[in-house]
Amino acid sequence: MLMKTTTRAALIAALALTTAAAWPSVASAETVLRIGMTAADIPRTLGQPDQGFEGNRFTGLTMYDALTGWDLSSADKASVVIPGLATEWKVDDADKTKWIFKLRPGVTFHDGSPFNADAVVWNVEKVLKQDAPQFDASQVGVTASRMPTLASAKKIDDMTVELTTKEPDSFLPINLTNLFMASPAKWQHFYDKAEGADAKAKSQAAWTAFAKDAAGTGPWKMASFTPRERLELVKNAAYWDKARVPKVDKMVLLPMPEANARTAALLSGQVDWVEAPAPDALPELKQRGFKLYANEQPHVWPWQFSRVEGSPWNDIRVRKAANLCVDREGLKDGLLAGLMVPATGTFEPGHPWRGKPTFEIKYDKAAAQKLMQEAGFGPSKKLTVKIQTSASGSGQMQPLPMNEYLQQALAECYFDVKLDVIEWNTLFTNWRRGAKDPSANGSNATNVTYAAMDPFFALVRFLQSGMAPPVSNNWGFIHEPKFDELVKKARQTFDPAARDAALAELHAASVDDAAFLYVAHDVGPRAISPKVTGVVQPKSWFIDFSLVSMQ
């Protein structure tokens, strides 16, 4: 471990000496914030980002708004849903599948066109109505899977829309934080100029052009875009929320998937901010005056098990053994330098959705070995499992070192762990295809981190049988009638306290079933130049760049 740490530290130092020549500098009187992302490419810019919530963080919430949003103003309070482009909403008392949303007046897109009910209907239909001219199949997977009950939108008047769901769904206002509003007028401009053999080809050409010259309603506007290299955003001085007009003139986003390279770029002065710095570089970063930010996020770093026929994880003794064989405190204090919270479920004690699970997730190697022996495995008969993971990505923390840690830990409990390491966005795409798809490449577990900000994201999309691919993220095809019953109960309960109780029961049932290998909660570590002020690190995957200033 000492040799490995020394080698990585030396690598970071060497990279810092050469990074200045590798990255273009920005020389201007304007204030410029340069950020090194963990993504290997710029997330899609056309309105519905890819690359998980890193995409939403950098190309979603910056250039676009949704009907509802997240309060990112506090580092102490939980981030909750607040009005966005909708000022209020209400479910119909007589028909719980219908919602009325009142829209914010006076909002314009970056191209000057008005935001109104027609724009909302257009943006709903871009991902739901296959015969709509603007329908884009490439945006469906990252959108419809996050709001699977939304069926249609109808204009009531210019500032009022009616949204209809397939079934009563109290989660809808939360799910709508993922539907970003792109300018119909800007898209139509590109469509009218596009060449193509048919309407579908022209539509695809229009979206391709839109991605290079996007228009949303957000606090940041696209200035220039070089795929795989950089995205430059400038402040939207006319933004509708005057409190969130950016204080920095320009923000430059740079893909830097390797932790050592990100850290080196920060040390050399080529960026001002990096996501997930290399943990063993933290002492040097602190010594040189860089600020470190971290806060517990609603987030889980798991292994999600395949439950298809023949999967080794179908045996609950094996699932429980894996959960008991990991020394999470050792992972936290050693490899991650304190930058994690050990996970004993999706929610920890004190959370209203925790419930009272009877299976206690902790480090108990002897109990794990006993369970494995009961399942027929031991020192001379190992159980081979294969996990698909990535080298980087949104919320993935330090995926390779962490999975190597688990590989060694589980070996002591008679597991033979094989790693299938692929690019982050490919892993994320495979996640929606499921364990039965050839993209799983023989893996019987996947390592995609997930958000736990709302009931659907935290529980429903994994546990409900109807959320199996291609609908949503039940990658392993879990089919447990009790889970389905509790999901229906929670989704159709509109009283907050009663809904919380149903969700707590669902979470406790999932822990007792050892539905995942629960490992860690991220704390979203960031290393930032002392020139950057006004940073508020909320209890969220997201962060509001509008609040940031540059000295």
N, C-alpha and C positions, 0 to 999 in steps of 0.2 A: 504494500500500500504506500509506503514511504517513497519507494522508487517511482511508482506510478504518479504520485502527487508531484514529486520533484520534476518529472519529465513534462507533465502538463504545465506546470508553472514556467518552466524554461521555454516551452512552446509558445505560451502566451507572451512572454517577454520578447521572443524573437519575432512573433507576428506583430507586436506593437511597434517594433523598429521599422518594419517593412510596410505596414499598413498605410502610412502617410503617402507612399508612392502609388498605392493600389486604388485608393478611393479619391474621387474628385472633391476638391474643396469648394466651398461657396464663399465668394468674396463679394460682399454687398453691404450697403448701409442698412438694409432691411433686416429685421430679426428673423432668424431661421433656426428651427428646431429640427435636428437630424436624428432619426431613430433607427436602430438596428433591430429588426424583427427576427423571430425564430423561424418564420416561414422561408421556404426555399424559392418562392416566387411571390410576386405581388398578388394578393387576393383579387378575385374578379371585381371589376369596377362598374358593371352595367346595372347594378341595383340590388342584386341578390348575391352577396359574396360567397365564395367557397372557402376552403381552409378552416372550417369550423368557426369558433367564436373569435379567433384571431382575425378572420375576415370581417366579421361584424365590427370588431374593435377599430380596425384601421380603414376599411373602405365602405363600411356600412354606416355606422353612427357618425362618421365624419361628414360625408357628402350627402347623406340622406336622413330622413326622418320617417317614423312610422306613426300610425294612429295613436299608439301608446308607447311609452318609453320607460327608462329606468332612472331613478333618482341617484345620481352619482356624486352628490355634493358633500357627503360626509364619510369620514374614515371610521366613525364609531357606530353609526346606526346601520341596520340592515338596509340594503338597496331594495326599494319597493317600486311597484309600477305606478307611474304618474301620467297625466295627460300629455300627449304629444301633439300631433296634428288633429286629434280629436280633443275637444274640451270636456266632453262628458259622454257617458254611455249608460244604457239601461237595457236589461233583458225584459222582454214582453211578459207581463204577468199571466196572460192567458195562454201564451205559446212560448215555451222556454227555448225553442229553437230560433227565435227571432230577436235580434238586437238592434237598437237604434243608436247611432253614433252622430253626435253633433260636431261639426267640423270648425276648425279655427279660421276665422275670417282674416282677410288681408295678407295671406301667405302667397308668395310667388316662388316659382322654380328659378334656378340659376339662369335660365334662358329668358326670364321675364314673363313667361306664361303663368296663368293663375292656377293655384291649387284649389280644387273644388270636388264636388261629389262625382263628377264625370271622371276625374283623375283617379279617384279611389276605385271606382268600378273597373276602369281600364287596368289598374295595377293588380286587382284581384284576378281579373280574367287573363292576365299575362301568364299566370301559373295554374289556372284552373279550367279555363275554357279552351278546349283543343281546337275549335274552329274559329277562334278569334284571330284576327290578322297578326296581333302582337304576341300570340302564344309562343313561349320559348321553352321547349322541353329541357334545355340545359339548366334552366332556373328552377325547375319543378322539384328536383331531388332535395335541394337545400332549403326549400320553402314549404312545400306541401307536407313534407314529413314532420314539420314542426308545428303545423296547424291542421291536422288530418280531418277534423270535423267540419271545417269551413266549406260550404257548398256553393254559395253565390253572394253577389252584392247587387243592390238595386238602389238607384237614385230616388230619393223622396223629393228633395229640392236641392238647390245649389249647395247648401251647407248641411245637408242631412242625408245619411245613407242607412239602408237597412241591410244587415248581414244575416244570412241564414246558415245554420249548422245542420248537419245530418241527424244529429241527436242533441238533446239538451247537454250543454257543455259549459260549466261554470269557469273553465280555464281559458275561454276564448280571449278575453282582454289581455291576458298575459302572453298567449301565443302570438298575438298580433304585433308584439314588439319586433318580430322577425320579418314582417312584410314591409319592405322599404318602398317609398313612393318615388318612382322615376317620372320624368317629364314626358307625358304623351305627345306633346307638341314637338319636342326635340326628336323623339323617335320617329314621328310621322315625317318630319323634315328629311331624315335619312332614308326612310322608306320610299318617299316620293322620288328620291334621286337614285335609288338602288337599282342595280341591274340583276337580272335573274330569270331563269326559265319559267318560274311560276311564283305565285304569291309567297309560298313557303321559303323559297330561295331568297326572295327579296327581303323577307322578314329577318332571315338569318344575317343577311348582309347589313341590314339596318341595325341590328343589335351589335354586330361587330364594330360598326362605325360609332355607335353610341358609347361602347366601352372605352373608346379612345377620346371621346369628347362628351363626357357624361354631364347630366343635369339632374340634380335632386333639389331638395329644399334645405339641406343641412348647413351647419355653420362653416363648412369648408367647401371650396370649389376646386375642381380639377384644373391644374395649370399645365402640367406636362406629364406624359406617361410613357415609360420605356419598359415593355414587358420583361420580366426576369431581372430587371436592373434597378429601377427606381420609379417612384410616384411622387410628384410634387403637388401639394395642395396649398392654396392661398386662402386667407380668411374671407368670409362672406360678410362684408361690412353691413349689408342690408338684412342680415338674419333676423327673423321675426322675434326671437327671444333676445332682447338687448343685453341681458345678463350673461348670455353665452356667446356673444360675438368674440371670436378668438383675440387674445392679447398678443399673439405672435403673428407676424406677417405671413410666414411660409412654414410649412412642415414637409420634410423630405423623408420618405419611407424607403428603407433599403433592406432587401431580403438577405439575411445572414444566418443560415440554419445551424452553423456550428458554434457551440458555446465559446470555445477558445478564440475563434475569429471575432465574435461579437465583443468579447472582453478586450481583445487587443485593439480593436477599432476605437473603443472608448478610451483606453489608456493613451493612445496616440493622438487623441483629439479629433479624429475623423467623424465621430458621431458624438452626440450629447447625451444619449439615452440608449440603454440596451435592455431588452427583455431577457429574463433568465440568464444572468451572468454565470460564468463557471464558478461553482461553489468554492473550489480551492484558491480562487483569486480574491476572495472577499477580504482577507487581511490587507493585501496590497491596495485594493480599491479604497478601503477605509483610510489607510495610511496616507494616501495621496489626495484625500479630501473629497472623494466622490460620495454622494449620498445614496444610501441603500433603503429602499422602500419594500415593505412586505405587509400583508394583511391576510388573515384567513379568508379564503374564498368559498362560496357555495360550489364545491367542486369535489370530484372523486377521481383518483388515479387507480383504476381497477384492472383486473383481468375479467373479461366477460366470457362466460363459458358457452360452448356449443352444447345444445341439448338434443341434437338430432340423433337418430338411431345409430348406435354403435359408439357414441362419444364416451370417453372414459369419465367425463364429468357427470354422467347421469347417476352415478352412485353418490348419494349425499355424504357418505363417509369420506369419500375422496375430496369433495368440495370443502367439507369442514376441516379435514386434515391440512389442506393447503392454507386455509385461513389461520390455523393454529401453528403453522411451521415458520411464520415470518416474524422476525424480530424487528418490529417497526421502529421502536426507540433506537435500536442500533443503526438502522438506516438513516434516521433523522440526525442523530448525533455524529455519525461518521461520514458517510458519503455526501449527505446533503447539507452539512454544516448548519443544522438547525432549521433549514428552510422547508419545513413541512409540518403538518399536524397528522399524527397517526390516525388511521381510519378504522372505526369499529362498526361501520355501516355507512349508509349515505348521509345520515344525520347523526350528530353526536348528542349525548345527554343534555337536556335543556332546550332542545329544539322542539317546537310544537308538533312536528311530524315524526319525532323519534319513536314514540311508543314504548312498549316494554318487551323487547325480545328476550327469549329464554336462552338462546345460544350466545355465549359471551366470546367475542372475538378478542383474542389475546395471544401472547407468545407462550406456547406450551408444547415444546417439541415432543416430550414423552407421550402426551395425549394424542398428538398427531401421528406418531409412529404406531401407536396402538390401533388407531382407526385404520391406518393403511394395512396393517397386518390382518385386521378383521376383514378387510376388503380383498385380501389375497396377495399382498405385496410385501416385500422385505428386502434385506441387503442383497440377496441373490436373485431377486425378481423385481426389477424396477418397473415403474409405470411410465411409459413414454408419452409425453404431451408436447404439443407444438403451439407456440404463441406467435401471432403476427403483430409486429410493432413497427415503430418508425424511428428514424434517427433524430427527429426534432418535431416541432409543431406546436400548435396552440394548446396550452395547458398540459403538454406532454412532459413538462419538467425536464428531467435528464433521462430520457427513456432507455438509452443503451446501458449506461452504468446501473440504472435501477433494475432493469431486467436481468442483467448479469448477477446482481446481488440476489435476486429471487431465484435465479438458476442455481446458485451455490447453496442458498438456504434450503430450497426444496429437495436438493440432492440428499440432504441428511434425513429426509422423510420418505426416501425411496422413490422420488420422482426423477425421471431423466428428461430434462427440459430442453427442447430444441427451439432456437430463435429464428424467425423468418423476418428479416429487417427490410422494409421497403420505404419509399418516399412518403412523406406525411400525407399529402393530398390524395395519393393513391390509396393509402390505408383508409383515409376518411371515406373515399368513394366505395371501397370494398365493404366498409362498415354497413352501408345501406343495401348492399347486395346480399349479405347474409352468409351463414356458415355452409349452406348448401351450394353456393356458387363456386365455380372453378377458381375465382379470384382468391378464395380462402387458402388455396395452395396446400391443402391437407392440414391446415391449422384447426385445432379444436378449442382455441381461445383467441380473443383479440384484445389488444391493449389500446383502446381509445378512451381518453379521459372524457368525463361528461359533466355538464353543468347541473347544479341542483338548486337553481333559483326559483323554480316553480314546479308544481306537481307533475305536469306532463314531462318536462325535461328530466326531472329527478327520478321518476318512478314509472309512469304510465308507459312511455315509449319502449321500455325494456321488459316490463312484466306482463303487459296485456297481450294475449295471444294474437289478437287482431292487429297488433302493431308489427308483426313479422314482415320481413322484406316482401315486396318493395314498398310497403306502406310507410314504415318508419324504422326504428333502430333496435327492434328485438332480434339482433343478429343471430343469437343462438336458438331461436324458435322455441322459447319457453312457452309451455302450454300447461298452466296450472289453474284449474277452475276457481280456486279460492281467490287468486289474484284478480281474475276477470270480474268476479263478483264484487270485490272491494273497489276496483277501479270504477265500475259502473255506479256504485254507491257514492263515491267521492265526486265523480264528474257531475252527477245529477243532484248534488246537494249544494244549494245556493246560500245557505246560512254558514258564515265563516267558521264558527266554533264547531258545528257538526261536521263540516267538511274536514277540518283539521283532525278531528277524532277518527274519521274514516281513513285519512291518509296515514295517521300514526299506526293504525291497525295494519294497513298495507305494508308499511315499512318494516314493522316488527315481523310480519310474516315472511318478508323477503330475507331478512337477516337470519331468521330461524331456518330458512331453506338454504342458507349459504349461497344465494343466487349469484354472487360475484366473489372474486378474491378481492376484498377491500384492503387497499394498501395505504393510501395517503390522501390528504387534502392539500392542495397547493396553497401557497401564500403569495403567489404572483410576484416573485422577487424581481426588482428592477434596480439597476445601478444607473445613476444620473449625475451629470456634471453639476458642480455647485453653481454654475451660471444659470441653471434652470430653477425657477422658483414657482410657488403657487401650486405645486403638485398635491393633489388629494388622491390618495390610494383608497378607494372604497372597498367595501366587502362585496366585491363583484368581479366577474371576468373582465368587465369593461372599465374604462377610465375616461374622464372628460378632458380632452386636450385643450378645450377652449379656455380653461382656467389657468393655463400655464403661461408664465412670463419668462423672458430671457433678459438677464442683466447685461 
